[in-house]
Amino acid sequence: MTKMHAARWHNAEDVRVEEVDIPEVGPGQMKVAVAYSGICGTDLHEYLAGPIFVPQGQPHPLSGDQAPITLGHEFCGEVVEVGEGVENVKPGDRVVIEPIIAEHGLIGDYNLDPNLNFVGLAADGGFAEFCVCDAELGHIIPEGLSYEQAALTEPAAVALYAVRQSALQAGDTAAVFGCGPIGLLVIEALKAAGASKIYAIELSEERQAKAEELGAIVVRPEGDESIVEALHRINGGGVDVSYEVTGVPVVLKQSIEAVRKAGEAMIVSIWEQEASLHPNEFAIGEKTMKGIIGYRHVFPKVLELMENGYFPADKLVTKEIKLADIVEEGFIELTKDKSQVKILVSPK
């Protein structure tokens, strides 16, 4: 077999499932037979309004690739072949891929690389039958975890990294603004970190229900209350740390106002526009604001937490589809159905 099927990004609203050559393994690389690949919000943005991360017109400076690109960066599978010099994985290993493209690989503060990008966005990824990538990106999946569970590792890493980089300590209270897939995973990460109470702010009733299923307290204003007033009422003065996971300017303002004096607001989302802020909110309240990008050095911790029951696939994976149906049943479905959390794609 020399050919395979892959979902290739050509342009906005132009993702095609095509027959392409199976990639060959080079030194330091591994070939993975993909089991599942999750559809990320970033994939959806690339489909609707890209290119954002996908290089178009000129190759990415590190990967050397450009559109058309095989999407899919939340994936796992079985190693079927390794290249010269590979020692950390071997054929037959079940792995989840940390899809980082950085100059020095997974060394140091690699998520701050000025040319940071991802396998599945700037190099061919997991919406395919096979993927070839650097072997160092492979993390062994613990025996007790299913492929469906392991496919959540990458988005869970974003959530765990956001909580680990914040000032939250065990017993603190937190608020999560936006309960899409990453927001729901932040709730799970906050539970693992020992937050005493987790408040969820979300407009969608379906996502409110999912947040409550995960143990969060949904903030519901009464009368003409604002969200912030409602949160302060039920919390008694503001939370210790808030997490903004929407990319909406008005929500950023709410997330800052929601924290107590000397509290912290974390920006987890990637923004497409500017947002105005009043400096007095920080000066008078001695609040701080901090942002994160991606993750670093947390994949092993995510897998350990999954072994302990956190980030449960049975609650977070809402649909499994075939690669051939990725546009209609995946991208388009996610724009229509807010009850969908994580859709997994199987290549066969």
C-alpha positions in Angstrom: 0.0 0.0 0.0 1.5 3.3 -1.1 -1.5 5.6 -0.9 -3.7 6.8 1.9 -6.6 9.2 2.6 -6.0 12.5 4.3 -8.1 15.7 5.0 -6.1 18.5 3.4 -6.6 22.2 4.0 -6.5 24.1 0.7 -8.2 27.3 1.7 -11.0 28.7 3.9 -14.1 26.4 3.6 -12.0 24.1 1.3 -10.9 21.0 3.2 -10.7 18.0 0.9 -10.4 14.3 1.8 -7.8 13.2 -0.9 -5.7 10.2 -1.8 -2.1 11.0 -1.2 1.2 9.2 -0.9 1.9 7.5 2.5 4.8 9.6 3.9 8.3 8.0 4.3 10.2 7.9 7.6 13.5 9.8 7.9 16.2 9.8 10.6 14.8 10.7 14.0 11.2 10.2 12.9 8.4 7.8 13.4 5.4 6.7 11.4 2.2 6.5 13.3 -0.9 4.6 12.2 -3.5 7.1 13.5 -6.3 5.7 15.8 -8.1 9.0 16.5 -7.7 12.7 16.0 -9.8 15.3 17.7 -11.2 18.3 15.9 -9.9 21.4 17.7 -11.4 24.9 17.7 -8.3 25.9 15.8 -9.1 23.4 13.1 -12.6 24.9 12.9 -11.2 28.4 12.7 -8.8 27.3 9.9 -11.8 25.8 8.0 -14.0 28.8 8.5 -11.6 31.7 8.2 -8.1 30.5 7.6 -5.2 30.7 7.0 -4.4 31.5 10.6 -1.6 29.0 11.6 -1.5 27.3 8.2 1.4 28.7 6.1 0.1 29.8 2.7 2.2 31.2 -0.1 5.5 30.5 1.5 6.9 27.6 3.5 7.0 27.7 7.3 10.6 28.5 8.4 10.9 25.4 10.5 8.8 22.7 8.9 9.4 23.8 5.3 5.8 23.0 4.5 2.9 25.1 3.2 -0.7 24.6 2.1 -2.2 22.3 1.2 -1.6 20.8 4.6 -3.1 17.7 6.3 -4.9 19.0 9.4 -5.2 17.3 12.8 -3.0 18.0 15.8 -4.9 16.2 18.6 -4.0 12.6 17.7 -2.7 9.3 18.8 -2.1 5.9 17.4 0.4 3.0 17.0 4.0 3.4 15.9 4.5 1.2 12.8 8.0 2.3 11.8 10.9 4.3 13.2 13.8 6.0 11.5 17.6 5.9 12.2 18.6 6.9 15.7 15.2 6.7 17.3 15.3 5.1 20.8 12.4 6.6 22.8 9.7 4.7 20.8 9.5 1.4 18.8 7.1 -0.3 16.5 4.0 -1.5 18.4 4.1 1.3 21.0 0.9 3.2 21.5 1.7 6.9 21.5 0.0 10.3 21.7 1.7 13.1 19.8 2.8 16.4 21.4 2.4 18.3 18.1 5.0 21.0 18.6 7.1 22.6 15.9 9.9 24.6 17.5 13.5 25.2 16.7 14.9 23.1 19.5 12.1 20.6 19.8 10.8 19.9 23.3 13.7 21.7 25.0 13.3 24.7 27.3 10.5 27.2 26.9 9.6 25.7 23.5 6.1 27.2 23.5 7.6 30.7 23.3 9.6 30.0 20.2 9.0 32.9 17.8 8.2 30.5 15.0 6.0 28.2 17.1 3.6 26.1 15.1 2.1 22.7 15.2 2.1 19.3 13.4 -1.3 19.3 11.7 -1.2 23.1 11.0 2.3 23.8 9.6 3.2 20.1 8.8 1.0 17.2 7.8 -1.0 15.9 10.8 -3.4 13.4 12.1 -6.5 13.6 9.9 -5.0 10.8 7.8 -4.3 7.1 8.0 -0.6 7.6 8.8 1.5 10.5 10.0 5.2 10.9 10.0 6.7 13.3 12.6 9.7 13.7 14.9 9.9 10.7 17.3 10.6 12.9 20.3 7.0 14.1 20.0 5.7 10.7 21.0 4.5 10.0 24.5 3.8 6.4 25.5 0.1 5.9 26.4 -0.3 4.1 29.8 -1.8 0.6 29.4 -5.0 1.5 31.1 -6.0 4.3 28.8 -7.9 3.9 25.6 -7.1 5.6 22.3 -10.3 7.7 22.7 -9.0 8.9 26.1 -5.5 9.6 24.9 -6.9 11.7 22.0 -7.9 14.3 24.6 -4.3 14.8 25.8 -3.4 17.8 23.7 -6.4 20.0 24.6 -6.2 18.8 28.2 -2.5 20.0 28.2 -3.6 23.5 27.3 -6.1 23.5 30.2 -3.6 22.0 32.7 -0.9 24.4 31.7 -3.2 27.3 32.1 -4.0 26.3 35.7 -0.4 25.4 36.5 0.8 28.8 35.3 -1.8 30.6 37.3 -1.6 31.7 41.0 -4.3 29.2 42.0 -3.6 27.2 45.2 -5.5 24.3 46.7 -8.6 25.6 48.3 -8.9 28.7 46.1 -12.0 29.6 44.2 -12.1 30.0 40.4 -14.3 31.1 37.6 -14.2 29.8 34.0 -15.6 32.1 31.3 -16.6 30.0 28.3 -17.4 26.3 28.5 -16.4 25.0 25.1 -14.0 22.1 25.0 -11.0 24.0 26.5 -13.2 25.7 29.2 -14.6 22.3 30.2 -11.1 20.9 30.4 -10.0 23.8 32.5 -12.8 22.8 35.0 -11.2 19.4 35.1 -7.7 20.8 35.6 -9.0 23.0 38.4 -10.6 20.0 40.2 -7.2 18.2 39.9 -5.5 21.3 41.4 -7.8 21.4 44.4 -10.0 24.4 43.7 -12.7 24.5 46.4 -15.4 26.0 44.1 -15.4 26.4 40.3 -17.9 28.8 38.8 -18.9 28.5 35.1 -20.0 31.4 33.0 -21.6 30.2 29.7 -24.6 31.2 27.6 -25.3 27.9 26.0 -27.7 25.8 28.0 -26.2 22.6 26.6 -22.7 23.6 27.7 -24.0 24.8 31.1 -25.4 21.3 31.6 -22.0 19.8 30.7 -20.2 22.1 33.1 -22.5 21.1 35.9 -22.0 17.4 35.0 -18.3 18.1 35.6 -19.0 19.6 39.0 -18.9 23.4 38.3 -21.4 25.9 39.6 -23.1 27.7 36.8 -23.6 31.4 37.4 -27.2 32.4 36.5 -28.1 36.1 37.0 -31.4 37.0 38.7 -33.5 39.9 37.5 -31.4 42.6 35.9 -28.1 41.4 37.5 -25.0 41.3 35.4 -22.9 38.2 35.3 -20.3 39.8 37.5 -22.9 40.9 40.0 -24.4 37.4 40.1 -21.0 35.9 40.6 -20.1 38.3 43.5 -23.5 37.6 45.0 -23.1 33.8 45.1 -19.4 33.9 45.8 -19.2 36.7 48.3 -16.7 39.1 46.8 -15.0 37.6 43.8 -12.9 34.5 43.0 -9.2 34.1 43.5 -8.5 33.3 39.8 -10.5 33.6 36.6 -9.9 32.0 33.3 -11.0 33.7 30.1 -11.6 31.1 27.3 -13.8 32.9 24.8 -11.7 35.6 23.0 -14.7 38.0 23.3 -13.8 41.6 24.5 -16.7 42.0 26.9 -16.0 38.7 28.5 -12.4 39.7 29.2 -13.7 42.7 31.1 -16.0 40.5 33.0 -13.3 38.0 33.9 -11.2 40.8 35.4 -14.0 42.3 37.3 -14.9 38.8 38.6 -11.7 38.4 40.7 -11.3 39.6 44.2 -8.8 42.4 45.1 -5.3 41.1 44.5 -6.8 38.3 42.4 -5.6 37.1 39.0 -7.2 36.9 35.6 -5.8 34.3 33.1 -6.2 34.7 29.3 -6.3 31.3 27.8 -7.9 32.0 24.4 -6.3 33.2 21.2 -7.6 36.6 20.1 -8.6 37.9 16.7 -9.2 41.5 17.8 -8.2 44.0 20.4 -10.0 44.6 23.7 -10.2 47.8 25.8 -9.4 47.7 29.5 -9.5 50.3 32.3 -6.2 50.3 34.1 -7.9 51.3 37.4 -9.3 47.8 37.5 -5.7 46.6 38.1 -4.4 49.6 40.0 -7.1 50.1 42.6 -7.8 46.4 43.1 -4.1 45.4 42.8 -5.2 42.7 40.3 -2.9 40.9 37.8 -3.5 39.6 34.4 -1.5 36.8 32.7 -1.7 34.9 29.4 -0.5 31.6 28.2 0.2 30.0 24.8 -0.2 26.3 24.3 1.8 24.3 26.8 5.2 23.0 27.7 6.4 20.0 29.7 2.9 18.9 30.8 1.9 15.9 28.6 3.2 13.3 31.1 1.3 15.0 33.9 -1.9 15.0 31.8 -1.5 11.2 31.1 -1.0 10.6 34.9 -4.1 12.6 35.7 -6.1 10.6 33.1 -5.0 7.4 34.8 -6.6 8.9 38.0 -9.9 9.6 36.2 -9.5 13.2 35.2 -10.5 14.6 31.7 -12.9 11.7 31.2 -13.6 10.8 27.6 -17.0 9.3 28.3 -18.2 12.8 29.3 -16.2 14.9 26.9 -16.2 13.0 23.7 -19.7 13.6 22.2 -19.3 12.1 18.7 -17.0 9.8 16.7 -16.9 10.1 12.9 -15.1 8.7 9.9 -12.4 10.7 8.0 -14.6 10.7 4.9 -17.3 12.6 6.8 -15.0 15.2 8.4 -16.5 18.3 6.7 -20.2 17.6 7.0 -20.2 15.6 10.3 -17.3 17.5 11.8 -16.6 21.1 10.9 -20.1 22.0 9.8 -21.7 20.1 12.7 -19.6 22.0 15.2 -20.9 25.3 13.8 -24.5 24.2 14.2 -24.7 22.0 17.4 -23.5 23.6 20.7 -24.0 20.4 22.5 -21.0 18.9 20.8 -17.8 19.0 23.0 -15.2 16.9 21.3 -15.6 15.1 18.0 -13.1 12.4 17.3 -12.1 11.4 13.8 -11.2 7.8 12.9 -9.2 7.4 9.6 -11.0 4.2 8.6 
